[in-house]
Structure formats: structure tokens, C-alpha cells
Amino acid sequence: MLRDTARRFLDAKAPSTQVRWLMETDEGFDAGLWFEIAEQGWQAMAIPEVYGGAGFSVIEQGILMEEMGRSLFPAPFLSTVVLGADLILHGGTESQKQDLLPGIASGERRVALAQLEPHGRWDAGGITMIAERDGGDLVITGTKSFVLDGHTADTLLVAVRTEPNAAGADGISLVVVDADVAGVTRRRLETMDMTRKQAEVRFDGVRVPAKAILGVPGSGWGAIADTMIRAVVALAFEQVGGAQRCLEMAVEYAKARVQFGRPIGSFQAIKHKCADMLVLVESAKSAAYHAAWAVAAGDAEAAIAAPLAKSYCSEAYFHCAAENIQIHGGIGFTWEHDAHLYFKRAKTDELLFGSPAEHRAMLADALGLGPKR
């Protein structure tokens, strides 16, 4: 019922014409539509009831991600809900949860994780920005890049080093920063996938109280790593939804396009392409749902299932998006056709939160198959 309701809503409210219009705007989303999905409880889905949420699991949230991926729904859901709310819920103090989560659940607060720096590294060593202590305050200076929806967020969760001499995962903290505070400058980036906006955020001597650190000082990387397990599973659902839609588009066109007096779907080469896409979609779906079950159940297998799902679903989506263009032929390469929108989303999703190769390395480490360090 959740899937059917979400699909009907997105088909009516976020058709391709709406997606194309929004991707050309600076904001990249419709604020009115954002509050409409909040009224349906989408942002609140995986937030506990005590904080104004619905109290469901990553499985139900994953179903929403799958349907949003199918329609390329342009909204700051991944940044605010999948990343922001999860970091606050699992890494924040009780006071911070009570202060921040109800606004996310109601749609009134949008959050962005400012983790990556200009080099684009997702590992702990990639976080070099330092927050210097000055009395009871922290002073932040530096630049964060590729911040999902960072240009429209109300609140930034900024990954910094509060212990300058620490290395690796040690001494990293997440700091809650009001996006409109003095010293914060935000600039939308021009990216390949215009349906999901990214921003550069500069901090010029931004001063915040030390109590703005999310949770325990120095525990930031543990919170990020923990959230990323759930985030890559959510992204895998989005990739499944996109791959499924690419398959549907390809099959629909193969049935309708006639060459040499026959639908092109009757040609063996096209049949094989569609069959291979179906196998990829179904196996990707199995990987995503298994990972979601492991996370929701608190099973130790989540450490294996999450990187497996991310690496497999990334490559499955990209392959289906590319084959969809090939089956459409010349028209598939045009700006007017939606095939290129899915291709661009597939490519950016492939690299988001780490490439398939990086996640296979994580999987190997989890299985004890990685190189000795």
C-alpha cells in the first residue's frame, strides 16, 4: 500500500515535465511539494515517534527511495532524511534529538552533511578541516565541496577535526551549524546530474559554541560510518527504482518501434539486452532488500550486505541506463528524451558514498579477504 500510494503521488505530482522544470531552477526542488510529502509522513518514516516521527524502519524508507528513484524525484530527501536525520538520531545527544528531529519530521528543517572536501575523498583521512578552540567556542575555517543540497539546507552538519594532531578516524567531530550564520558562504555547483543539486560551502572564521558538537566530541567518524551503512542501502533502493524504470522504458519502446516490418523487440539482440536487464534488476532488488532486512534486524551481516548491495546495484543501474539508450537508438541520445536523465543519475549514484570498487574492498575486509595491513 505504501508503494502504491507513493507511486500514484509521484506520477501525478512529479512527472518528467516537473522534474525537468525543477532541475533548471537554482533550488532544485519545490518547497510546496516538500511539505506535501511531509503531510504524508515521508520525512518522518524512520524517525521514532517520540521525536515526531512514524517509527518505521529502513525497509519502509527504502520503498520510498525506490519509488523516488523510479521517478527521479528532485527533493532534498537523501540529504535531509537519509543522512541528516540518521546522523542526529544515532549520533546526537538527547537534547539535540529533541531539538532537531521534530523539524525534520514535519518538513520544516532541511539538513545537509558537509563532509567532502575539494579532493572528494569519502574516507576519514579526507577530513582535514580544523575547528580551533577559542575559549568556549569553536572557530571553523575552510571549504566543503559536493555537499548534497547544501545551498538550500537550513542546518549543516560539518565534519571537522577538533583534535588537530589526531590522524585517521580519531579526533573527528560533527558540528551543527546554522546555514545562515555569519561567515558561511554557499554556492551551487554545476554537476552532471542536475536533478540532485550539490554545493560548495565556505566557512570563514565561523564561530559556534562548543556545545554545537553533535554527540560526544571526537566521535564524529563513528557516527558517519554507522550512518553510511544505512545510507548506502537507501541509495541501493533508489538505484533499483531507476534501473526498473529503465527496463520498463526499454521494453515499451522495443514493443512499439517497428523496423523491417517488425517490432524491434522481436529481434534476438534486443531480446537478449532486455533479458539481461531484467536479471540485473531482479538480482539488484534482492541485494537491496536483503541489506535492508539485515540493517533493520540489527544483524551483523549488515556489514557485508550493505557494501555488496551498493556495489552491485550501482553497476546494475548504470548498465540498465546505458542499455536503455542503446535500445532507443538515436532518439535515446537526445535532450528531449528522458533516457539521459537516468543515465546521469546512474553515473552519479555509482560514485556517491564511494565507488563500487571501494565498496567491494570494504566487503573483502568484512569477509577477512582484504590485504593484510
TIKE-644288 format. One record per residue (C-alpha): z, x, y; residue number from 1. Coordinates in nm, 3 decimals, always signed. Layout:
<pts>
+---------+---------+---------+------+
:       w :       u :       v : zapa :
+---------+---------+---------+------+
:       Z :       X :       Y :  NUM :
...
+---------+---------+---------+------+
</pts>
This chain:
<pts>
+---------+---------+---------+------+
:       w :       u :       v : zapa :
+---------+---------+---------+------+
:  +0.000 :  +0.000 :  +0.000 :    1 :
:  +0.078 :  +0.289 :  +0.236 :    2 :
:  -0.262 :  +0.444 :  +0.167 :    3 :
:  -0.449 :  +0.117 :  +0.213 :    4 :
:  -0.270 :  +0.041 :  +0.538 :    5 :
:  -0.330 :  +0.390 :  +0.676 :    6 :
:  -0.699 :  +0.384 :  +0.579 :    7 :
:  -0.760 :  +0.045 :  +0.738 :    8 :
:  -0.584 :  +0.157 :  +1.054 :    9 :
:  -0.777 :  +0.484 :  +1.081 :   10 :
:  -1.111 :  +0.321 :  +1.001 :   11 :
:  -1.050 :  +0.074 :  +1.285 :   12 :
:  -0.881 :  +0.299 :  +1.540 :   13 :
:  -1.025 :  +0.644 :  +1.473 :   14 :
:  -1.391 :  +0.612 :  +1.373 :   15 :
:  -1.625 :  +0.906 :  +1.419 :   16 :
:  -1.714 :  +0.794 :  +1.771 :   17 :
:  -1.348 :  +0.805 :  +1.875 :   18 :
:  -1.297 :  +1.145 :  +1.711 :   19 :
:  -1.598 :  +1.286 :  +1.894 :   20 :
:  -1.477 :  +1.148 :  +2.226 :   21 :
:  -1.125 :  +1.287 :  +2.185 :   22 :
:  -1.240 :  +1.632 :  +2.076 :   23 :
:  -1.419 :  +1.670 :  +2.409 :   24 :
:  -1.103 :  +1.599 :  +2.609 :   25 :
:  -0.852 :  +1.867 :  +2.708 :   26 :
:  -0.561 :  +1.684 :  +2.545 :   27 :
:  -0.746 :  +1.624 :  +2.219 :   28 :
:  -0.558 :  +1.305 :  +2.129 :   29 :
:  -0.498 :  +0.951 :  +2.252 :   30 :
:  -0.137 :  +0.902 :  +2.372 :   31 :
:  -0.162 :  +0.527 :  +2.320 :   32 :
:  -0.277 :  +0.575 :  +1.961 :   33 :
:  +0.004 :  +0.827 :  +1.907 :   34 :
:  +0.260 :  +0.558 :  +1.994 :   35 :
:  +0.079 :  +0.307 :  +1.776 :   36 :
:  +0.124 :  +0.523 :  +1.468 :   37 :
:  +0.486 :  +0.578 :  +1.572 :   38 :
:  +0.535 :  +0.200 :  +1.566 :   39 :
:  +0.411 :  +0.208 :  +1.206 :   40 :
:  +0.663 :  +0.481 :  +1.123 :   41 :
:  +0.424 :  +0.768 :  +1.055 :   42 :
:  +0.612 :  +1.032 :  +1.255 :   43 :
:  +0.941 :  +0.905 :  +1.110 :   44 :
:  +0.821 :  +0.904 :  +0.749 :   45 :
:  +1.001 :  +1.218 :  +0.623 :   46 :
:  +1.287 :  +1.221 :  +0.875 :   47 :
:  +1.621 :  +1.094 :  +0.737 :   48 :
:  +1.738 :  +0.753 :  +0.854 :   49 :
:  +2.047 :  +0.899 :  +1.021 :   50 :
:  +1.814 :  +1.066 :  +1.275 :   51 :
:  +1.599 :  +0.760 :  +1.336 :   52 :
:  +1.354 :  +0.823 :  +1.052 :   53 :
:  +1.241 :  +0.632 :  +0.745 :   54 :
:  +1.391 :  +0.866 :  +0.486 :   55 :
:  +1.088 :  +0.915 :  +0.263 :   56 :
:  +0.968 :  +1.242 :  +0.107 :   57 :
:  +0.682 :  +1.487 :  +0.146 :   58 :
:  +0.486 :  +1.277 :  -0.105 :   59 :
:  +0.462 :  +0.976 :  +0.127 :   60 :
:  +0.396 :  +1.205 :  +0.423 :   61 :
:  +0.128 :  +1.374 :  +0.215 :   62 :
:  -0.051 :  +1.043 :  +0.161 :   63 :
:  -0.071 :  +1.002 :  +0.538 :   64 :
:  -0.202 :  +1.358 :  +0.572 :   65 :
:  -0.466 :  +1.284 :  +0.307 :   66 :
:  -0.589 :  +0.980 :  +0.496 :   67 :
:  -0.581 :  +1.162 :  +0.830 :   68 :
:  -0.782 :  +1.445 :  +0.674 :   69 :
:  -1.035 :  +1.195 :  +0.546 :   70 :
:  -1.097 :  +1.065 :  +0.899 :   71 :
:  -1.037 :  +1.393 :  +1.090 :   72 :
:  -0.775 :  +1.203 :  +1.289 :   73 :
:  -0.713 :  +1.403 :  +1.611 :   74 :
:  -0.339 :  +1.391 :  +1.680 :   75 :
:  -0.053 :  +1.645 :  +1.703 :   76 :
:  +0.089 :  +1.527 :  +1.370 :   77 :
:  +0.072 :  +1.860 :  +1.187 :   78 :
:  +0.233 :  +2.048 :  +1.476 :   79 :
:  +0.500 :  +1.793 :  +1.567 :   80 :
:  +0.595 :  +1.635 :  +1.237 :   81 :
:  +0.498 :  +1.869 :  +0.955 :   82 :
:  +0.607 :  +2.186 :  +1.137 :   83 :
:  +0.835 :  +2.090 :  +1.426 :   84 :
:  +1.045 :  +1.815 :  +1.271 :   85 :
:  +1.077 :  +2.004 :  +0.944 :   86 :
:  +1.198 :  +2.322 :  +1.116 :   87 :
:  +1.457 :  +2.129 :  +1.313 :   88 :
:  +1.569 :  +1.926 :  +1.011 :   89 :
:  +1.615 :  +2.225 :  +0.781 :   90 :
:  +1.698 :  +2.497 :  +1.032 :   91 :
:  +1.879 :  +2.332 :  +1.321 :   92 :
:  +2.245 :  +2.257 :  +1.383 :   93 :
:  +2.372 :  +1.902 :  +1.350 :   94 :
:  +2.378 :  +1.872 :  +1.728 :   95 :
:  +2.018 :  +1.991 :  +1.756 :   96 :
:  +1.903 :  +1.747 :  +1.488 :   97 :
:  +2.068 :  +1.456 :  +1.665 :   98 :
:  +1.921 :  +1.566 :  +1.997 :   99 :
:  +1.561 :  +1.636 :  +1.890 :  100 :
:  +1.468 :  +1.439 :  +1.578 :  101 :
:  +1.502 :  +1.079 :  +1.706 :  102 :
:  +1.249 :  +1.153 :  +1.982 :  103 :
:  +1.002 :  +1.290 :  +1.727 :  104 :
:  +1.051 :  +0.986 :  +1.503 :  105 :
:  +0.982 :  +0.749 :  +1.794 :  106 :
:  +0.677 :  +0.943 :  +1.914 :  107 :
:  +0.841 :  +1.030 :  +2.246 :  108 :
:  +0.874 :  +1.403 :  +2.174 :  109 :
:  +0.590 :  +1.633 :  +2.069 :  110 :
:  +0.677 :  +1.977 :  +1.934 :  111 :
:  +0.476 :  +2.295 :  +1.874 :  112 :
:  +0.565 :  +2.607 :  +1.677 :  113 :
:  +0.482 :  +2.921 :  +1.878 :  114 :
:  +0.479 :  +3.181 :  +1.603 :  115 :
:  +0.150 :  +3.369 :  +1.603 :  116 :
:  +0.077 :  +3.647 :  +1.848 :  117 :
:  -0.269 :  +3.767 :  +1.958 :  118 :
:  -0.325 :  +3.962 :  +1.634 :  119 :
:  -0.292 :  +3.637 :  +1.435 :  120 :
:  -0.060 :  +3.761 :  +1.157 :  121 :
:  +0.137 :  +3.496 :  +0.966 :  122 :
:  +0.390 :  +3.739 :  +0.812 :  123 :
:  +0.732 :  +3.826 :  +0.956 :  124 :
:  +0.607 :  +4.164 :  +1.075 :  125 :
:  +0.365 :  +3.985 :  +1.304 :  126 :
:  +0.651 :  +3.860 :  +1.522 :  127 :
:  +0.712 :  +4.127 :  +1.787 :  128 :
:  +0.807 :  +3.923 :  +2.095 :  129 :
:  +1.161 :  +4.011 :  +2.204 :  130 :
:  +1.418 :  +3.782 :  +2.365 :  131 :
:  +1.652 :  +4.005 :  +2.562 :  132 :
:  +2.013 :  +3.901 :  +2.607 :  133 :
:  +2.135 :  +3.875 :  +2.963 :  134 :
:  +2.493 :  +3.755 :  +2.973 :  135 :
:  +2.496 :  +3.416 :  +2.804 :  136 :
:  +2.120 :  +3.373 :  +2.833 :  137 :
:  +1.803 :  +3.487 :  +2.661 :  138 :
:  +1.507 :  +3.613 :  +2.861 :  139 :
:  +1.168 :  +3.575 :  +2.689 :  140 :
:  +0.854 :  +3.763 :  +2.789 :  141 :
:  +0.526 :  +3.783 :  +2.601 :  142 :
:  +0.232 :  +3.583 :  +2.468 :  143 :
:  +0.191 :  +3.350 :  +2.173 :  144 :
:  -0.159 :  +3.258 :  +2.056 :  145 :
:  -0.319 :  +2.994 :  +1.832 :  146 :
:  -0.031 :  +2.753 :  +1.897 :  147 :
:  -0.127 :  +2.419 :  +1.742 :  148 :
:  -0.124 :  +2.156 :  +2.020 :  149 :
:  +0.076 :  +2.396 :  +2.234 :  150 :
:  -0.091 :  +2.278 :  +2.555 :  151 :
:  +0.040 :  +1.920 :  +2.522 :  152 :
:  +0.377 :  +1.971 :  +2.348 :  153 :
:  +0.700 :  +1.874 :  +2.523 :  154 :
:  +0.909 :  +2.124 :  +2.327 :  155 :
:  +0.824 :  +2.470 :  +2.195 :  156 :
:  +0.991 :  +2.639 :  +1.900 :  157 :
:  +0.936 :  +3.005 :  +1.984 :  158 :
:  +0.969 :  +3.275 :  +1.719 :  159 :
:  +1.124 :  +3.586 :  +1.877 :  160 :
:  +1.328 :  +3.889 :  +1.785 :  161 :
:  +1.683 :  +3.855 :  +1.911 :  162 :
:  +1.774 :  +4.185 :  +1.747 :  163 :
:  +1.518 :  +4.431 :  +1.887 :  164 :
:  +1.600 :  +4.710 :  +1.642 :  165 :
:  +1.565 :  +4.493 :  +1.332 :  166 :
:  +1.247 :  +4.504 :  +1.123 :  167 :
:  +1.058 :  +4.271 :  +0.892 :  168 :
:  +1.225 :  +3.934 :  +0.844 :  169 :
:  +1.556 :  +4.049 :  +0.995 :  170 :
:  +1.660 :  +3.958 :  +1.347 :  171 :
:  +1.404 :  +3.679 :  +1.398 :  172 :
:  +1.525 :  +3.362 :  +1.570 :  173 :
:  +1.362 :  +3.036 :  +1.673 :  174 :
:  +1.436 :  +2.936 :  +2.029 :  175 :
:  +1.399 :  +2.580 :  +2.159 :  176 :
:  +1.217 :  +2.596 :  +2.494 :  177 :
:  +1.122 :  +2.312 :  +2.727 :  178 :
:  +0.745 :  +2.346 :  +2.763 :  179 :
:  +0.762 :  +2.269 :  +3.136 :  180 :
:  +1.034 :  +2.522 :  +3.223 :  181 :
:  +0.959 :  +2.783 :  +3.489 :  182 :
:  +0.774 :  +3.087 :  +3.356 :  183 :
:  +0.582 :  +2.907 :  +3.079 :  184 :
:  +0.203 :  +2.903 :  +3.122 :  185 :
:  -0.019 :  +2.720 :  +2.874 :  186 :
:  -0.394 :  +2.747 :  +2.829 :  187 :
:  -0.609 :  +2.558 :  +2.579 :  188 :
:  -0.825 :  +2.785 :  +2.366 :  189 :
:  -1.189 :  +2.729 :  +2.277 :  190 :
:  -1.193 :  +2.706 :  +1.898 :  191 :
:  -1.445 :  +2.630 :  +1.629 :  192 :
:  -1.272 :  +2.309 :  +1.518 :  193 :
:  -1.244 :  +2.102 :  +1.834 :  194 :
:  -1.070 :  +1.815 :  +1.652 :  195 :
:  -0.749 :  +2.020 :  +1.632 :  196 :
:  -0.656 :  +2.195 :  +1.955 :  197 :
:  -0.488 :  +2.533 :  +1.988 :  198 :
:  -0.337 :  +2.703 :  +2.290 :  199 :
:  -0.222 :  +3.034 :  +2.429 :  200 :
:  +0.132 :  +3.021 :  +2.569 :  201 :
:  +0.264 :  +3.291 :  +2.801 :  202 :
:  +0.630 :  +3.350 :  +2.876 :  203 :
:  +0.706 :  +3.538 :  +3.197 :  204 :
:  +1.077 :  +3.605 :  +3.207 :  205 :
:  +1.163 :  +3.259 :  +3.074 :  206 :
:  +1.539 :  +3.216 :  +3.081 :  207 :
:  +1.714 :  +2.986 :  +2.833 :  208 :
:  +2.080 :  +2.962 :  +2.725 :  209 :
:  +2.173 :  +3.143 :  +2.404 :  210 :
:  +2.268 :  +2.806 :  +2.253 :  211 :
:  +1.895 :  +2.723 :  +2.255 :  212 :
:  +1.856 :  +2.929 :  +1.937 :  213 :
:  +1.771 :  +2.692 :  +1.653 :  214 :
:  +2.047 :  +2.709 :  +1.395 :  215 :
:  +2.205 :  +3.046 :  +1.318 :  216 :
:  +2.082 :  +3.344 :  +1.524 :  217 :
:  +1.866 :  +3.576 :  +1.315 :  218 :
:  +1.785 :  +3.307 :  +1.055 :  219 :
:  +1.451 :  +3.214 :  +1.207 :  220 :
:  +1.225 :  +3.367 :  +0.946 :  221 :
:  +1.411 :  +3.199 :  +0.661 :  222 :
:  +1.359 :  +2.863 :  +0.832 :  223 :
:  +0.989 :  +2.934 :  +0.893 :  224 :
:  +0.928 :  +3.049 :  +0.533 :  225 :
:  +1.109 :  +2.744 :  +0.396 :  226 :
:  +0.912 :  +2.505 :  +0.619 :  227 :
:  +0.584 :  +2.675 :  +0.534 :  228 :
:  +0.624 :  +2.579 :  +0.169 :  229 :
:  +0.619 :  +2.213 :  +0.271 :  230 :
:  +0.359 :  +2.269 :  +0.542 :  231 :
:  +0.100 :  +2.421 :  +0.308 :  232 :
:  +0.148 :  +2.129 :  +0.070 :  233 :
:  +0.089 :  +1.885 :  +0.357 :  234 :
:  -0.221 :  +2.082 :  +0.455 :  235 :
:  -0.343 :  +2.071 :  +0.094 :  236 :
:  -0.328 :  +1.690 :  +0.114 :  237 :
:  -0.535 :  +1.699 :  +0.433 :  238 :
:  -0.788 :  +1.921 :  +0.258 :  239 :
:  -0.808 :  +1.681 :  -0.036 :  240 :
:  -0.878 :  +1.392 :  +0.201 :  241 :
:  -1.151 :  +1.587 :  +0.378 :  242 :
:  -1.310 :  +1.702 :  +0.052 :  243 :
:  -1.305 :  +1.346 :  -0.082 :  244 :
:  -1.487 :  +1.222 :  +0.228 :  245 :
:  -1.747 :  +1.499 :  +0.198 :  246 :
:  -1.813 :  +1.391 :  -0.160 :  247 :
:  -1.847 :  +1.027 :  -0.054 :  248 :
:  -2.090 :  +1.119 :  +0.225 :  249 :
:  -2.300 :  +1.332 :  -0.010 :  250 :
:  -2.319 :  +1.064 :  -0.280 :  251 :
:  -2.402 :  +0.790 :  -0.030 :  252 :
:  -2.686 :  +0.998 :  +0.113 :  253 :
:  -2.814 :  +1.103 :  -0.229 :  254 :
:  -2.847 :  +0.736 :  -0.325 :  255 :
:  -3.022 :  +0.637 :  -0.003 :  256 :
:  -3.253 :  +0.932 :  +0.067 :  257 :
:  -3.588 :  +0.896 :  -0.109 :  258 :
:  -3.830 :  +1.181 :  -0.178 :  259 :
:  -4.137 :  +1.171 :  -0.402 :  260 :
:  -4.071 :  +0.802 :  -0.457 :  261 :
:  -3.720 :  +0.855 :  -0.598 :  262 :
:  -3.365 :  +0.875 :  -0.458 :  263 :
:  -3.276 :  +1.245 :  -0.436 :  264 :
:  -2.963 :  +1.166 :  -0.636 :  265 :
:  -3.186 :  +1.126 :  -0.941 :  266 :
:  -3.282 :  +1.495 :  -0.927 :  267 :
:  -3.083 :  +1.715 :  -1.160 :  268 :
:  -2.998 :  +1.977 :  -0.896 :  269 :
:  -2.839 :  +1.714 :  -0.671 :  270 :
:  -2.658 :  +1.556 :  -0.966 :  271 :
:  -2.506 :  +1.893 :  -1.051 :  272 :
:  -2.392 :  +1.952 :  -0.694 :  273 :
:  -2.223 :  +1.611 :  -0.676 :  274 :
:  -2.065 :  +1.656 :  -1.019 :  275 :
:  -1.925 :  +1.995 :  -0.923 :  276 :
:  -1.786 :  +1.847 :  -0.602 :  277 :
:  -1.616 :  +1.570 :  -0.799 :  278 :
:  -1.449 :  +1.821 :  -1.032 :  279 :
:  -1.322 :  +2.019 :  -0.732 :  280 :
:  -1.191 :  +1.709 :  -0.555 :  281 :
:  -1.007 :  +1.578 :  -0.859 :  282 :
:  -0.854 :  +1.912 :  -0.951 :  283 :
:  -0.755 :  +1.976 :  -0.589 :  284 :
:  -0.589 :  +1.637 :  -0.582 :  285 :
:  -0.392 :  +1.722 :  -0.893 :  286 :
:  -0.280 :  +2.054 :  -0.745 :  287 :
:  -0.166 :  +1.891 :  -0.418 :  288 :
:  +0.024 :  +1.609 :  -0.586 :  289 :
:  +0.192 :  +1.841 :  -0.833 :  290 :
:  +0.306 :  +2.065 :  -0.548 :  291 :
:  +0.437 :  +1.764 :  -0.355 :  292 :
:  +0.631 :  +1.646 :  -0.659 :  293 :
:  +0.786 :  +1.992 :  -0.705 :  294 :
:  +0.891 :  +2.008 :  -0.339 :  295 :
:  +1.026 :  +1.651 :  -0.333 :  296 :
:  +1.220 :  +1.707 :  -0.655 :  297 :
:  +1.363 :  +2.037 :  -0.534 :  298 :
:  +1.213 :  +2.204 :  -0.839 :  299 :
:  +1.198 :  +2.584 :  -0.847 :  300 :
:  +0.831 :  +2.553 :  -0.941 :  301 :
:  +0.757 :  +2.466 :  -0.577 :  302 :
:  +0.740 :  +2.839 :  -0.501 :  303 :
:  +0.446 :  +2.858 :  -0.744 :  304 :
:  +0.287 :  +2.518 :  -0.689 :  305 :
:  +0.268 :  +2.542 :  -0.308 :  306 :
:  +0.059 :  +2.863 :  -0.277 :  307 :
:  -0.151 :  +2.752 :  -0.574 :  308 :
:  -0.230 :  +2.422 :  -0.402 :  309 :
:  -0.306 :  +2.586 :  -0.068 :  310 :
:  -0.541 :  +2.848 :  -0.212 :  311 :
:  -0.724 :  +2.607 :  -0.444 :  312 :
:  -0.753 :  +2.315 :  -0.202 :  313 :
:  -0.875 :  +2.547 :  +0.074 :  314 :
:  -1.166 :  +2.672 :  -0.132 :  315 :
:  -1.239 :  +2.329 :  -0.280 :  316 :
:  -1.263 :  +2.169 :  +0.065 :  317 :
:  -1.483 :  +2.444 :  +0.207 :  318 :
:  -1.717 :  +2.428 :  -0.092 :  319 :
:  -1.747 :  +2.048 :  -0.069 :  320 :
:  -1.808 :  +2.063 :  +0.307 :  321 :
:  -2.082 :  +2.323 :  +0.260 :  322 :
:  -2.247 :  +2.134 :  -0.027 :  323 :
:  -2.238 :  +1.812 :  +0.177 :  324 :
:  -2.451 :  +1.984 :  +0.440 :  325 :
:  -2.691 :  +2.119 :  +0.175 :  326 :
:  -2.738 :  +1.777 :  +0.016 :  327 :
:  -2.809 :  +1.621 :  +0.355 :  328 :
:  -3.071 :  +1.887 :  +0.424 :  329 :
:  -3.195 :  +1.932 :  +0.780 :  330 :
:  -3.005 :  +1.638 :  +0.925 :  331 :
:  -2.678 :  +1.786 :  +0.797 :  332 :
:  -2.715 :  +2.077 :  +1.038 :  333 :
:  -2.749 :  +1.859 :  +1.347 :  334 :
:  -2.481 :  +1.795 :  +1.608 :  335 :
:  -2.529 :  +1.419 :  +1.570 :  336 :
:  -2.424 :  +1.420 :  +1.203 :  337 :
:  -2.056 :  +1.433 :  +1.110 :  338 :
:  -2.105 :  +1.688 :  +0.831 :  339 :
:  -2.050 :  +1.980 :  +1.066 :  340 :
:  -1.715 :  +1.838 :  +1.182 :  341 :
:  -1.581 :  +1.850 :  +0.827 :  342 :
:  -1.729 :  +2.196 :  +0.772 :  343 :
:  -1.549 :  +2.332 :  +1.079 :  344 :
:  -1.220 :  +2.167 :  +0.983 :  345 :
:  -1.255 :  +2.304 :  +0.630 :  346 :
:  -1.304 :  +2.657 :  +0.759 :  347 :
:  -1.010 :  +2.649 :  +0.998 :  348 :
:  -0.784 :  +2.485 :  +0.738 :  349 :
:  -0.884 :  +2.759 :  +0.495 :  350 :
:  -0.728 :  +3.020 :  +0.725 :  351 :
:  -0.442 :  +2.813 :  +0.865 :  352 :
:  -0.098 :  +2.930 :  +0.742 :  353 :
:  -0.268 :  +3.219 :  +0.563 :  354 :
:  -0.594 :  +3.266 :  +0.374 :  355 :
:  -0.648 :  +3.173 :  +0.008 :  356 :
:  -0.628 :  +3.543 :  -0.080 :  357 :
:  -0.287 :  +3.571 :  +0.088 :  358 :
:  -0.157 :  +3.268 :  -0.098 :  359 :
:  -0.287 :  +3.400 :  -0.428 :  360 :
:  -0.091 :  +3.717 :  -0.354 :  361 :
:  +0.219 :  +3.502 :  -0.294 :  362 :
:  +0.152 :  +3.322 :  -0.620 :  363 :
:  +0.122 :  +3.653 :  -0.804 :  364 :
:  +0.451 :  +3.770 :  -0.654 :  365 :
:  +0.622 :  +3.446 :  -0.755 :  366 :
:  +0.496 :  +3.494 :  -1.111 :  367 :
:  +0.601 :  +3.858 :  -1.119 :  368 :
:  +0.239 :  +3.971 :  -1.138 :  369 :
:  +0.215 :  +4.139 :  -0.797 :  370 :
:  +0.211 :  +4.515 :  -0.740 :  371 :
:  +0.543 :  +4.696 :  -0.757 :  372 :
:  +0.683 :  +4.766 :  -0.413 :  373 :
+---------+---------+---------+------+
</pts>
